[in-house]
Amino acid sequence: MAKAEVMAVNCGCTTQIEARMNGNTCELHISSDCKAIERMAAEITEVNPYNEISFKRTMPIIHETGVKHCTHAACPVPVSIIKAVEVEAGLALPTDVVIKLSK
């Protein structure tokens, strides 16, 4: 099982993501302090990892659902869900993603 924890400091919300392969699909268990992410999580309980890793075929369901529910375009949660799915499916290494901002 791949796990990710997202701390979106600006809004103060924390999200826990668990991804587990079950055959050709990846089951998702997502809990969050954010009501928008909770609504998103209710819609995406499982995905096909190969449909989530590229924009070339169709819009990934995780991004589609993020657009529907997230009010902030820069929310790091949808991408973090995809990263957890990639790791669980063996499509990426389990390395942290870091964005450092300054002004």
DOPAGU-264544 format. One record per residue: residue number from 1; residue in one letter; y, z, x of N, C-alpha, C, O in turn. Coordinates in steps of 0.2 Angstrom, whole numbers, plus 5000, padded with zeros to 4 digits. Atoms other than C-alpha are relative to their C-alpha. Layout:
+------+------+------+------+------+------+------+------+------+------+------+------+------+------+
! resi ! resn !  nc2 !  nc3 !  nc1 ! cac2 ! cac3 ! cac1 !  cc2 !  cc3 !  cc1 !  oc2 !  oc3 !  oc1 !
+------+------+------+------+------+------+------+------+------+------+------+------+------+------+
!  NUM !    a !    Y !    Z !    X !    Y !    Z !    X !    Y !    Z !    X !    Y !    Z !    X !
...
+------+------+------+------+------+------+------+------+------+------+------+------+------+------+
! end
This chain:
+------+------+------+------+------+------+------+------+------+------+------+------+------+------+
! resi ! resn !  nc2 !  nc3 !  nc1 ! cac2 ! cac3 ! cac1 !  cc2 !  cc3 !  cc1 !  oc2 !  oc3 !  oc1 !
+------+------+------+------+------+------+------+------+------+------+------+------+------+------+
!    1 !    m ! 4994 ! 5000 ! 5004 ! 5000 ! 5000 ! 5000 ! 5006 ! 5000 ! 5004 ! 5007 ! 5004 ! 5009 !
!    2 !    a ! 4994 ! 5000 ! 4997 ! 5017 ! 4996 ! 5006 ! 5005 ! 5004 ! 4996 ! 5005 ! 5003 ! 4990 !
!    3 !    k ! 4995 ! 4996 ! 5003 ! 5032 ! 5007 ! 5003 ! 5006 ! 4999 ! 5003 ! 5007 ! 4997 ! 5008 !
!    4 !    a ! 4994 ! 5000 ! 4998 ! 5050 ! 5006 ! 5004 ! 5005 ! 5005 ! 4996 ! 5004 ! 5006 ! 4990 !
!    5 !    e ! 4996 ! 4995 ! 5003 ! 5064 ! 5018 ! 5001 ! 5007 ! 4997 ! 5001 ! 5009 ! 4995 ! 5007 !
!    6 !    v ! 4993 ! 5003 ! 5000 ! 5082 ! 5011 ! 4997 ! 5005 ! 5005 ! 4998 ! 5005 ! 5008 ! 4993 !
!    7 !    m ! 4995 ! 4996 ! 5001 ! 5097 ! 5022 ! 4999 ! 5007 ! 4996 ! 5000 ! 5009 ! 4995 ! 5005 !
!    8 !    a ! 4994 ! 5003 ! 5001 ! 5112 ! 5013 ! 4992 ! 5006 ! 5005 ! 5000 ! 5008 ! 5007 ! 4994 !
!    9 !    v ! 4995 ! 4995 ! 4999 ! 5125 ! 5024 ! 4999 ! 5006 ! 5000 ! 4995 ! 5009 ! 5005 ! 4993 !
!   10 !    n ! 4994 ! 5001 ! 5004 ! 5140 ! 5017 ! 4989 ! 4999 ! 5002 ! 4993 ! 5004 ! 5006 ! 4991 !
!   11 !    c ! 5001 ! 4998 ! 5007 ! 5133 ! 5020 ! 4972 ! 4996 ! 5007 ! 5000 ! 4996 ! 5010 ! 4995 !
!   12 !    g ! 5003 ! 4993 ! 4999 ! 5123 ! 5036 ! 4978 ! 4993 ! 4999 ! 4997 ! 4990 ! 5005 ! 4996 !
!   13 !    c ! 5006 ! 5001 ! 5003 ! 5107 ! 5029 ! 4970 ! 4994 ! 4999 ! 5005 ! 4995 ! 4996 ! 5011 !
!   14 !    t ! 5006 ! 5001 ! 4995 ! 5090 ! 5030 ! 4979 ! 4994 ! 4997 ! 4995 ! 4993 ! 4998 ! 4990 !
!   15 !    t ! 5006 ! 5003 ! 5004 ! 5075 ! 5019 ! 4974 ! 4994 ! 5000 ! 5005 ! 4994 ! 4999 ! 5011 !
!   16 !    q ! 5006 ! 5000 ! 4997 ! 5057 ! 5021 ! 4979 ! 4996 ! 4994 ! 4997 ! 4995 ! 4993 ! 4991 !
!   17 !    i ! 5004 ! 5006 ! 5002 ! 5046 ! 5005 ! 4979 ! 4993 ! 5001 ! 5003 ! 4992 ! 5002 ! 5009 !
!   18 !    e ! 5007 ! 5001 ! 4997 ! 5027 ! 5004 ! 4981 ! 4997 ! 4994 ! 4997 ! 4998 ! 4992 ! 4991 !
!   19 !    a ! 5003 ! 5006 ! 5001 ! 5018 ! 4988 ! 4982 ! 4993 ! 5000 ! 5002 ! 4991 ! 5002 ! 5007 !
!   20 !    r ! 5007 ! 5000 ! 4998 ! 4999 ! 4986 ! 4981 ! 4997 ! 4993 ! 4997 ! 4998 ! 4991 ! 4992 !
!   21 !    m ! 5003 ! 5006 ! 5002 ! 4989 ! 4970 ! 4981 ! 4994 ! 5002 ! 4996 ! 4990 ! 5006 ! 4997 !
!   22 !    n ! 5006 ! 4999 ! 5004 ! 4976 ! 4968 ! 4967 ! 4998 ! 4992 ! 4999 ! 5001 ! 4989 ! 4994 !
!   23 !    g ! 5002 ! 5007 ! 5001 ! 4968 ! 4951 ! 4969 ! 5005 ! 4996 ! 5003 ! 5007 ! 4997 ! 5009 !
!   24 !    n ! 4995 ! 5005 ! 4998 ! 4981 ! 4937 ! 4970 ! 5007 ! 5003 ! 4998 ! 5012 ! 4999 ! 5000 !
!   25 !    t ! 4993 ! 4997 ! 5002 ! 4995 ! 4948 ! 4963 ! 5001 ! 5006 ! 5003 ! 4997 ! 5010 ! 5006 !
!   26 !    c ! 4998 ! 4994 ! 4997 ! 5005 ! 4962 ! 4969 ! 5003 ! 5005 ! 4995 ! 5008 ! 5003 ! 4991 !
!   27 !    e ! 4998 ! 4995 ! 5005 ! 5007 ! 4977 ! 4958 ! 5006 ! 5004 ! 5003 ! 5006 ! 5006 ! 5008 !
!   28 !    l ! 4994 ! 4996 ! 4998 ! 5024 ! 4986 ! 4959 ! 5001 ! 5006 ! 4996 ! 5000 ! 5006 ! 4990 !
!   29 !    h ! 4998 ! 4993 ! 5003 ! 5029 ! 5004 ! 4955 ! 5006 ! 5002 ! 5003 ! 5007 ! 5003 ! 5009 !
!   30 !    i ! 4993 ! 4999 ! 4998 ! 5047 ! 5006 ! 4956 ! 5003 ! 5006 ! 4996 ! 5003 ! 5006 ! 4990 !
!   31 !    s ! 4996 ! 4995 ! 5004 ! 5057 ! 5022 ! 4952 ! 5007 ! 5001 ! 5004 ! 5008 ! 5000 ! 5010 !
!   32 !    s ! 4993 ! 5000 ! 4998 ! 5076 ! 5024 ! 4954 ! 5004 ! 5004 ! 4996 ! 5003 ! 5006 ! 4990 !
!   33 !    d ! 4995 ! 4997 ! 5003 ! 5091 ! 5034 ! 4950 ! 5004 ! 4996 ! 4996 ! 5008 ! 4998 ! 4992 !
!   34 !    c ! 4996 ! 5005 ! 5003 ! 5099 ! 5018 ! 4944 ! 4997 ! 4998 ! 4994 ! 4991 ! 4996 ! 4994 !
!   35 !    k ! 5003 ! 5002 ! 5006 ! 5097 ! 5014 ! 4926 ! 4999 ! 4992 ! 5000 ! 4994 ! 4990 ! 4997 !
!   36 !    a ! 5001 ! 5007 ! 4999 ! 5099 ! 4995 ! 4930 ! 4994 ! 4998 ! 5003 ! 4990 ! 4994 ! 5001 !
!   37 !    i ! 5006 ! 5001 ! 4996 ! 5085 ! 4996 ! 4943 ! 4994 ! 5002 ! 4995 ! 4989 ! 4999 ! 4996 !
!   38 !    e ! 5006 ! 4997 ! 5005 ! 5074 ! 5006 ! 4930 ! 4999 ! 4994 ! 4995 ! 4993 ! 4993 ! 4994 !
!   39 !    r ! 5002 ! 5005 ! 5005 ! 5076 ! 4992 ! 4917 ! 4997 ! 4994 ! 5004 ! 4993 ! 4991 ! 5001 !
!   40 !    m ! 5003 ! 5005 ! 4996 ! 5072 ! 4979 ! 4931 ! 4993 ! 5001 ! 5001 ! 4989 ! 4997 ! 5000 !
!   41 !    a ! 5007 ! 4998 ! 4998 ! 5057 ! 4989 ! 4936 ! 4995 ! 4999 ! 4994 ! 4989 ! 4998 ! 4995 !
!   42 !    a ! 5004 ! 5000 ! 5006 ! 5051 ! 4989 ! 4918 ! 4997 ! 4993 ! 4999 ! 4992 ! 4992 ! 4996 !
!   43 !    e ! 5002 ! 5007 ! 5001 ! 5050 ! 4970 ! 4918 ! 4996 ! 4997 ! 5006 ! 4992 ! 4992 ! 5004 !
!   44 !    i ! 5004 ! 5003 ! 4995 ! 5042 ! 4967 ! 4935 ! 4995 ! 5005 ! 5003 ! 4996 ! 5008 ! 5008 !
!   45 !    t ! 5006 ! 4995 ! 4998 ! 5026 ! 4977 ! 4936 ! 4995 ! 4996 ! 5005 ! 4991 ! 5000 ! 5008 !
!   46 !    e ! 5004 ! 5004 ! 4995 ! 5017 ! 4963 ! 4946 ! 5003 ! 4993 ! 5001 ! 5006 ! 4990 ! 4996 !
!   47 !    v ! 4998 ! 5007 ! 4998 ! 5021 ! 4947 ! 4955 ! 4995 ! 4997 ! 5004 ! 4991 ! 5000 ! 5007 !
!   48 !    n ! 5004 ! 5004 ! 4996 ! 5013 ! 4933 ! 4964 ! 5004 ! 5000 ! 5007 ! 5009 ! 4997 ! 5007 !
!   49 !    p ! 4996 ! 5000 ! 4994 ! 5019 ! 4936 ! 4982 ! 5002 ! 4993 ! 5003 ! 5008 ! 4992 ! 5005 !
!   50 !    y ! 4998 ! 5007 ! 4998 ! 5019 ! 4917 ! 4986 ! 5006 ! 4997 ! 4996 ! 5009 ! 4993 ! 4999 !
!   51 !    n ! 4994 ! 5002 ! 5004 ! 5031 ! 4914 ! 4972 ! 5006 ! 5004 ! 5002 ! 5012 ! 5001 ! 5000 !
!   52 !    e ! 4994 ! 4996 ! 4999 ! 5043 ! 4927 ! 4978 ! 5003 ! 4999 ! 5007 ! 5009 ! 5001 ! 5008 !
!   53 !    i ! 4998 ! 5001 ! 4993 ! 5045 ! 4922 ! 4997 ! 5004 ! 4994 ! 5001 ! 5007 ! 4993 ! 5007 !
!   54 !    s ! 4997 ! 5006 ! 4999 ! 5054 ! 4906 ! 4994 ! 5004 ! 4998 ! 4994 ! 5002 ! 4999 ! 4989 !
!   55 !    f ! 4996 ! 5003 ! 5005 ! 5068 ! 4897 ! 4984 ! 4998 ! 4993 ! 4999 ! 5001 ! 4990 ! 4994 !
!   56 !    k ! 5001 ! 5007 ! 5000 ! 5060 ! 4880 ! 4987 ! 4996 ! 4998 ! 4993 ! 4997 ! 4993 ! 4991 !
!   57 !    r ! 5004 ! 5002 ! 5006 ! 5048 ! 4881 ! 4972 ! 5004 ! 5001 ! 4993 ! 5007 ! 4997 ! 4990 !
!   58 !    t ! 4996 ! 4998 ! 5006 ! 5057 ! 4891 ! 4958 ! 5004 ! 5006 ! 5003 ! 5002 ! 5009 ! 5008 !
!   59 !    m ! 4996 ! 4993 ! 4999 ! 5069 ! 4906 ! 4958 ! 4995 ! 5005 ! 5000 ! 4991 ! 5006 ! 4995 !
!   60 !    p ! 5005 ! 4995 ! 5000 ! 5058 ! 4921 ! 4963 ! 5002 ! 5005 ! 4994 ! 5008 ! 5006 ! 4992 !
!   61 !    i ! 5000 ! 4996 ! 5006 ! 5055 ! 4932 ! 4948 ! 5004 ! 5007 ! 5001 ! 5008 ! 5009 ! 4997 !
!   62 !    i ! 4996 ! 4994 ! 4998 ! 5062 ! 4947 ! 4957 ! 5008 ! 4999 ! 5000 ! 5011 ! 5003 ! 4998 !
!   63 !    h ! 4993 ! 5001 ! 5000 ! 5079 ! 4939 ! 4960 ! 5002 ! 4998 ! 4993 ! 5008 ! 5000 ! 4991 !
!   64 !    e ! 4998 ! 5002 ! 5007 ! 5079 ! 4932 ! 4942 ! 5001 ! 5006 ! 4996 ! 5006 ! 5007 ! 4993 !
!   65 !    t ! 5000 ! 4994 ! 5003 ! 5076 ! 4949 ! 4936 ! 5006 ! 5005 ! 5002 ! 5010 ! 5008 ! 4998 !
!   66 !    g ! 4994 ! 4996 ! 4997 ! 5089 ! 4957 ! 4948 ! 5007 ! 4997 ! 4997 ! 5011 ! 5001 ! 4995 !
!   67 !    v ! 4994 ! 5003 ! 5003 ! 5102 ! 4944 ! 4941 ! 5001 ! 5003 ! 4993 ! 5007 ! 5004 ! 4991 !
!   68 !    k ! 5000 ! 4998 ! 5007 ! 5098 ! 4949 ! 4924 ! 5002 ! 5008 ! 4999 ! 5006 ! 5009 ! 4994 !
!   69 !    h ! 4999 ! 4993 ! 5001 ! 5099 ! 4968 ! 4926 ! 5005 ! 5003 ! 5005 ! 5009 ! 5008 ! 5003 !
!   70 !    c ! 4996 ! 4997 ! 4995 ! 5109 ! 4972 ! 4942 ! 5007 ! 4998 ! 4999 ! 5009 ! 4992 ! 4998 !
!   71 !    t ! 4993 ! 5002 ! 5001 ! 5128 ! 4973 ! 4940 ! 5004 ! 4998 ! 5007 ! 5009 ! 4996 ! 5006 !
!   72 !    h ! 4997 ! 5001 ! 4993 ! 5132 ! 4972 ! 4959 ! 4996 ! 4995 ! 5004 ! 4990 ! 4996 ! 5005 !
!   73 !    a ! 5003 ! 5005 ! 4996 ! 5128 ! 4956 ! 4968 ! 4997 ! 5002 ! 5007 ! 4992 ! 4998 ! 5009 !
!   74 !    a ! 5002 ! 4997 ! 4994 ! 5126 ! 4965 ! 4984 ! 4995 ! 5005 ! 5000 ! 4993 ! 5008 ! 5005 !
!   75 !    c ! 5005 ! 4995 ! 5000 ! 5113 ! 4977 ! 4978 ! 4994 ! 4999 ! 5005 ! 4991 ! 4993 ! 5004 !
!   76 !    p ! 5005 ! 5001 ! 4995 ! 5100 ! 4979 ! 4992 ! 4993 ! 5001 ! 4997 ! 4988 ! 4999 ! 5000 !
!   77 !    v ! 5006 ! 4998 ! 5003 ! 5086 ! 4984 ! 4980 ! 4995 ! 4993 ! 4999 ! 4990 ! 4993 ! 5001 !
!   78 !    p ! 5004 ! 5006 ! 5001 ! 5080 ! 4966 ! 4974 ! 4996 ! 4998 ! 5007 ! 4991 ! 4996 ! 5007 !
!   79 !    v ! 5002 ! 5002 ! 4994 ! 5078 ! 4961 ! 4992 ! 4995 ! 5004 ! 5003 ! 4990 ! 5002 ! 5006 !
!   80 !    s ! 5005 ! 4995 ! 4997 ! 5069 ! 4977 ! 4997 ! 4994 ! 5000 ! 4996 ! 4988 ! 5001 ! 4999 !
!   81 !    i ! 5007 ! 5001 ! 5004 ! 5056 ! 4974 ! 4983 ! 4997 ! 4994 ! 5003 ! 4991 ! 4995 ! 5004 !
!   82 !    i ! 5003 ! 5006 ! 4997 ! 5053 ! 4957 ! 4990 ! 4997 ! 5001 ! 5007 ! 4991 ! 4999 ! 5009 !
!   83 !    k ! 5003 ! 4998 ! 4993 ! 5051 ! 4964 ! 5008 ! 4994 ! 5004 ! 4999 ! 4989 ! 5003 ! 5003 !
!   84 !    a ! 5006 ! 4996 ! 5001 ! 5039 ! 4977 ! 5002 ! 4994 ! 4996 ! 4997 ! 4988 ! 4997 ! 5000 !
!   85 !    v ! 5005 ! 5005 ! 5002 ! 5029 ! 4963 ! 4993 ! 4997 ! 4996 ! 5006 ! 4991 ! 4995 ! 5007 !
!   86 !    e ! 5002 ! 5003 ! 4994 ! 5029 ! 4953 ! 5009 ! 4995 ! 5004 ! 5004 ! 4990 ! 5001 ! 5007 !
!   87 !    v ! 5004 ! 4996 ! 4996 ! 5022 ! 4967 ! 5019 ! 4993 ! 5001 ! 4997 ! 4988 ! 5001 ! 5001 !
!   88 !    e ! 5006 ! 4998 ! 5003 ! 5009 ! 4972 ! 5007 ! 4995 ! 4994 ! 5000 ! 4989 ! 4994 ! 5000 !
!   89 !    a ! 5004 ! 5007 ! 5000 ! 5003 ! 4953 ! 5006 ! 4998 ! 4998 ! 5006 ! 4995 ! 4993 ! 5007 !
!   90 !    g ! 5002 ! 5002 ! 4994 ! 5002 ! 4952 ! 5024 ! 5005 ! 4994 ! 5002 ! 5003 ! 4990 ! 5007 !
!   91 !    l ! 4995 ! 5006 ! 4998 ! 5017 ! 4939 ! 5025 ! 5006 ! 5002 ! 5004 ! 5010 ! 4998 ! 5006 !
!   92 !    a ! 4995 ! 4998 ! 4996 ! 5028 ! 4950 ! 5035 ! 4998 ! 5006 ! 5003 ! 4994 ! 5010 ! 5001 !
!   93 !    l ! 5001 ! 4994 ! 4997 ! 5028 ! 4964 ! 5047 ! 5003 ! 5006 ! 4997 ! 5009 ! 5005 ! 4995 !
!   94 !    p ! 4997 ! 4994 ! 5003 ! 5032 ! 4982 ! 5041 ! 5006 ! 5002 ! 5005 ! 5005 ! 5008 ! 5008 !
!   95 !    t ! 4994 ! 4998 ! 4995 ! 5049 ! 4983 ! 5051 ! 5006 ! 5001 ! 4995 ! 5007 ! 4998 ! 4990 !
!   96 !    d ! 4994 ! 4998 ! 5004 ! 5065 ! 4991 ! 5044 ! 5005 ! 4994 ! 5000 ! 5006 ! 4990 ! 5005 !
!   97 !    v ! 4994 ! 5005 ! 5000 ! 5080 ! 4980 ! 5039 ! 5006 ! 5004 ! 5000 ! 5007 ! 5009 ! 4996 !
!   98 !    v ! 4993 ! 4996 ! 4999 ! 5097 ! 4987 ! 5044 ! 5006 ! 4995 ! 5000 ! 5006 ! 4990 ! 5003 !
!   99 !    i ! 4993 ! 5003 ! 5001 ! 5114 ! 4981 ! 5039 ! 5005 ! 5005 ! 5002 ! 5006 ! 5010 ! 4999 !
!  100 !    k ! 4995 ! 4996 ! 4998 ! 5128 ! 4989 ! 5049 ! 5007 ! 4997 ! 4998 ! 5008 ! 4992 ! 5001 !
!  101 !    l ! 4994 ! 5002 ! 5002 ! 5145 ! 4987 ! 5042 ! 5006 ! 5004 ! 5003 ! 5005 ! 5010 ! 5004 !
!  102 !    s ! 4994 ! 4996 ! 4998 ! 5162 ! 4991 ! 5049 ! 5006 ! 4996 ! 4999 ! 5006 ! 4990 ! 4997 !
!  103 !    k ! 4994 ! 5003 ! 5002 ! 5180 ! 4987 ! 5047 ! 5005 ! 5003 ! 5005 ! 5011 ! 5001 ! 5005 !
+------+------+------+------+------+------+------+------+------+------+------+------+------+------+
! end
